[in-house]
Amino acid sequence: MNQFKINKRVFKYFILSISFFTLFSCSNDDTQTVTNLNQLIIQDEFNVDGAPDSTLWNYDIGKGPGNDGWGNQELQYYTDRPENIIVEDGMLKITAIQESFEGSAYTSSRITTKGKYEQKYGRFEARMQLPWGQGMWPAFWLLGSNIDEVSWPNCGEIDIMENRGQEPTIISGALHGPGHSGSNFIGKNYDLVTDRVDTSFHIYGIEWGEGYVNFYIDDVLYNQITPADVPGEWVFDQPFYIIMNVAVGGNFVGSPNADTVFPQTMLIDYVRVYQ
């Protein structure tokens, strides 16, 4: 059976009260659309050992189309080797290694569903445990499927989860698009305070509909972005595809230092999409 399959189980999500929004940094002036998307459309539970399911996942290989660290000055070379990416023990493992490879000092992996699975709207979530250390940059995100026609950032980017490895209690979610890309993204951080992303699994997700994107960690809605929050064109009413990767270094996190321990692995228990 294909790992990435229809499943009729329903997973329940809580609708948060207004007081709960306030507690988690949503001001009293925020007007938020809260949905309860629970029809599971597709999933990858990573239960079959070996390479990721080739009917769903593609590999991005190398340093990026411009050989410039994927536009972010990242330091790794992405590969499809089992040393960097493998399904085992019931999960997907993406591992960053410090080694000399194809002119780079680090290797890692990045996979996408481009051309194989793209969807407009829904709840996208993954249960993950993240790597740790200065210069580690794990991410779970979406890109507009029209990127080859209109290029980035006009295609839109939805960062479901990004983390600076040197900040193990803090994650962020963001949108990039025309007039709000790169360091001018629209987004928000969330601080776990009493927990860490590298020692515990957490569920990172968005619920996305016409005119809004809600950002979640576990059952906490910590931000909503709407067209009113965006200075440029709203380009988030079209199909997007999924990306998961562990970058090393780059503009967002800076380079590893002497205290960064390698290898570092991101563990992905599952990826699920609902509508």
C-alpha positions as CSV (number, residue, x, y, z in Angstrom):
1,M,0.0,0.0,0.0
2,N,1.2,3.5,-0.8
3,Q,2.5,5.2,2.4
4,F,0.8,8.4,1.2
5,K,-2.9,7.4,1.3
6,I,-6.4,8.2,2.0
7,N,-7.4,7.7,5.7
8,K,-10.9,8.0,7.2
9,R,-9.8,8.6,10.7
10,V,-10.8,11.9,12.1
11,F,-8.4,13.9,14.3
12,K,-10.0,16.5,16.6
13,Y,-8.7,20.0,17.0
14,F,-9.9,22.5,19.6
15,I,-11.4,25.8,18.8
16,L,-9.6,28.3,21.0
17,S,-11.4,30.9,23.0
18,I,-10.8,34.6,22.7
19,S,-9.1,34.6,26.1
20,F,-6.8,31.9,24.9
21,F,-5.9,34.0,21.9
22,T,-5.0,36.9,24.2
23,L,-2.9,34.6,26.4
24,F,-0.8,33.6,23.3
25,S,0.0,37.0,21.9
26,C,-3.1,37.7,19.8
27,S,-4.3,41.1,20.9
28,N,-7.9,42.0,21.7
29,D,-8.0,43.9,18.4
30,D,-7.3,40.8,16.4
31,T,-10.3,39.3,14.4
32,Q,-9.5,35.7,13.7
33,T,-11.1,33.1,11.5
34,V,-10.9,29.7,13.3
35,T,-11.7,26.6,11.3
36,N,-12.0,23.0,12.2
37,L,-10.7,21.1,9.2
38,N,-10.8,17.4,10.0
39,Q,-11.3,15.5,6.7
40,L,-8.0,13.7,6.2
41,I,-7.2,13.8,2.5
42,I,-3.6,12.5,2.3
43,Q,-0.9,11.4,4.7
44,D,2.6,10.0,4.8
45,E,3.3,8.1,8.1
46,F,6.8,7.0,7.0
47,N,6.2,3.4,7.9
48,V,8.1,1.8,5.0
49,D,11.9,1.7,5.5
50,G,14.2,3.1,2.9
51,A,14.0,6.1,0.7
52,P,11.0,8.5,0.9
53,D,8.0,7.5,-1.3
54,S,9.0,8.5,-4.8
55,T,5.4,8.8,-5.9
56,L,5.1,11.8,-3.6
57,W,8.5,13.3,-2.9
58,N,11.2,14.8,-5.1
59,Y,14.8,15.7,-4.1
60,D,16.3,19.1,-4.5
61,I,20.0,18.4,-5.2
62,G,23.0,20.7,-4.8
63,K,23.4,24.4,-3.8
64,G,20.5,25.9,-5.6
65,P,19.8,27.0,-9.2
66,G,22.3,29.9,-8.9
67,N,24.8,27.8,-6.9
68,D,24.4,30.5,-4.3
69,G,23.1,28.5,-1.3
70,W,19.5,28.6,-2.4
71,G,19.4,32.3,-2.4
72,N,20.1,32.5,1.3
73,Q,23.8,31.9,1.4
74,E,23.2,28.4,2.9
75,L,26.4,26.3,3.4
76,Q,25.1,22.8,2.7
77,Y,25.0,20.6,-0.4
78,Y,21.7,18.8,-0.6
79,T,21.8,15.1,-1.5
80,D,19.6,12.1,-1.9
81,R,22.0,9.8,0.0
82,P,20.7,7.6,2.8
83,E,23.3,9.2,5.0
84,N,21.3,12.4,4.7
85,I,17.7,11.2,4.3
86,I,16.1,7.9,5.2
87,V,12.9,6.4,6.5
88,E,13.5,4.1,9.4
89,D,12.1,3.4,12.9
90,G,8.7,4.7,11.7
91,M,9.8,8.2,10.8
92,L,11.6,10.2,8.2
93,K,15.1,11.4,9.2
94,I,16.9,14.3,7.5
95,T,20.4,14.6,8.8
96,A,22.9,17.4,8.4
97,I,26.6,16.2,8.3
98,Q,29.8,18.2,8.5
99,E,31.9,16.8,5.7
100,S,33.7,17.9,2.5
101,F,31.3,17.1,-0.4
102,E,31.1,18.7,-3.9
103,G,32.9,21.8,-2.7
104,S,30.7,22.3,0.4
105,A,31.6,21.8,4.1
106,Y,28.2,20.3,5.0
107,T,25.5,18.0,3.5
108,S,21.8,17.6,4.2
109,S,18.6,17.0,2.3
110,R,15.5,18.8,1.0
111,I,12.4,17.1,-0.4
112,T,9.3,18.6,-2.1
113,T,6.0,17.5,-3.5
114,K,6.3,19.8,-6.5
115,G,4.4,18.3,-9.5
116,K,3.2,15.4,-7.4
117,Y,1.0,16.9,-4.8
118,E,-0.2,20.5,-4.7
119,Q,-3.3,21.9,-3.0
120,K,-5.2,25.1,-2.5
121,Y,-6.4,25.6,1.1
122,G,-6.6,23.1,3.9
123,R,-4.8,22.1,7.1
124,F,-1.2,21.1,6.5
125,E,0.7,19.6,9.5
126,A,3.7,17.6,10.5
127,R,4.8,16.1,13.8
128,M,8.5,16.7,14.2
129,Q,11.5,16.9,16.6
130,L,14.0,19.4,15.4
131,P,17.8,19.6,15.4
132,W,19.7,21.9,17.7
133,G,22.7,24.2,17.5
134,Q,24.0,27.4,16.1
135,G,23.6,27.5,12.4
136,M,20.9,24.8,12.1
137,W,17.8,25.9,10.1
138,P,15.0,23.3,9.9
139,A,11.9,24.2,7.9
140,F,8.5,22.9,6.9
141,W,7.0,25.2,4.3
142,L,5.0,25.6,1.1
143,L,5.7,27.3,-2.3
144,G,3.3,28.4,-4.9
145,S,3.0,25.9,-7.7
146,N,3.3,28.6,-10.4
147,I,6.9,29.4,-9.3
148,D,8.4,28.4,-12.7
149,E,6.1,30.9,-14.4
150,V,6.2,33.9,-12.1
151,S,9.3,33.2,-10.0
152,W,9.8,33.9,-6.2
153,P,8.4,35.8,-4.4
154,N,5.5,36.4,-6.8
155,C,4.5,32.7,-6.4
156,G,4.1,33.1,-2.6
157,E,5.8,31.2,0.2
158,I,4.1,30.0,3.4
159,D,6.6,29.1,6.2
160,I,4.6,26.7,8.4
161,M,7.6,26.3,10.7
162,E,11.1,27.7,10.8
163,N,13.6,27.5,13.7
164,R,17.0,28.9,14.4
165,G,18.9,26.0,16.0
166,Q,20.4,28.3,18.6
167,E,16.9,29.2,19.9
168,P,15.5,25.8,20.9
169,T,12.3,27.2,22.5
170,I,11.3,29.5,19.6
171,I,9.6,28.8,16.3
172,S,8.2,31.1,13.7
173,G,5.6,31.1,10.9
174,A,5.5,33.6,8.0
175,L,4.3,34.6,4.6
176,H,6.5,35.9,1.7
177,G,5.1,37.5,-1.4
178,P,5.3,40.6,-3.6
179,G,6.3,43.5,-1.4
180,H,6.9,41.4,1.7
181,S,9.7,38.9,1.1
182,G,13.1,38.1,2.5
183,S,13.8,40.1,5.7
184,N,10.5,42.0,5.1
185,F,8.4,38.9,5.6
186,I,5.1,39.0,7.5
187,G,5.1,36.7,10.5
188,K,5.4,36.0,14.2
189,N,7.5,34.0,16.6
190,Y,6.1,31.7,19.3
191,D,8.1,30.9,22.4
192,L,7.4,27.5,24.1
193,V,9.2,28.9,27.3
194,T,9.1,25.7,29.3
195,D,9.7,23.2,26.5
196,R,12.2,22.7,23.6
197,V,11.8,21.8,20.0
198,D,14.9,19.5,20.0
199,T,13.9,17.3,22.9
200,S,10.2,16.9,22.3
201,F,8.0,16.3,19.3
202,H,5.5,19.0,18.4
203,I,2.8,19.3,15.7
204,Y,3.5,22.3,13.4
205,G,0.6,23.3,11.2
206,I,-1.5,25.9,9.3
207,E,-5.1,26.1,8.6
208,W,-5.5,28.1,5.3
209,G,-8.5,29.3,3.6
210,E,-9.7,32.1,1.3
211,G,-8.1,35.3,2.7
212,Y,-6.4,34.0,5.7
213,V,-3.6,31.7,7.0
214,N,-3.7,30.5,10.7
215,F,-0.5,29.4,12.3
216,Y,-0.4,26.6,15.0
217,I,1.9,24.8,17.2
218,D,0.2,21.8,18.7
219,D,-3.3,23.1,19.6
220,V,-2.2,26.7,20.0
221,L,-3.3,29.2,17.4
222,Y,-0.5,31.9,17.7
223,N,-1.0,34.0,14.6
224,Q,-3.3,34.8,11.7
225,I,-2.3,36.7,8.6
226,T,-4.9,38.2,6.2
227,P,-4.7,40.4,3.1
228,A,-5.1,43.4,5.5
229,D,-1.7,42.5,7.1
230,V,0.2,42.3,3.7
231,P,1.6,45.5,2.1
232,G,1.7,43.9,-1.4
233,E,-0.5,41.6,-3.5
234,W,-2.1,38.7,-1.7
235,V,-1.0,35.6,-3.7
236,F,-2.2,32.9,-1.4
237,D,-5.4,31.8,-3.2
238,Q,-3.8,29.2,-5.4
239,P,-2.2,25.7,-5.1
240,F,1.0,25.3,-3.2
241,Y,3.4,22.3,-2.7
242,I,5.2,21.0,0.4
243,I,8.9,21.3,1.2
244,M,10.9,19.9,4.2
245,N,14.6,20.5,4.7
246,V,17.4,21.1,7.1
247,A,19.7,23.9,6.0
248,V,23.1,24.7,7.5
249,G,24.0,28.4,7.9
250,G,22.5,31.1,5.8
251,N,21.1,34.6,6.3
252,F,18.4,33.5,8.8
253,V,20.6,31.7,11.3
254,G,24.3,32.5,10.7
255,S,27.0,29.9,10.4
256,P,27.7,27.0,12.8
257,N,30.4,27.7,15.4
258,A,32.7,25.6,17.5
259,D,29.9,24.6,19.8
260,T,27.7,23.2,17.1
261,V,27.6,19.4,17.3
262,F,27.2,17.3,14.1
263,P,25.5,15.3,12.8
264,Q,22.1,16.9,13.6
265,T,18.8,15.2,12.6
266,M,15.2,16.4,12.1
267,L,12.8,13.6,12.9
268,I,9.4,13.6,11.0
269,D,6.8,11.3,12.5
270,Y,4.1,12.2,9.8
271,V,2.9,14.7,7.3
272,R,-0.9,15.1,7.0
273,V,-3.2,17.3,4.9
274,Y,-6.9,17.9,5.8
275,Q,-9.7,19.8,4.3
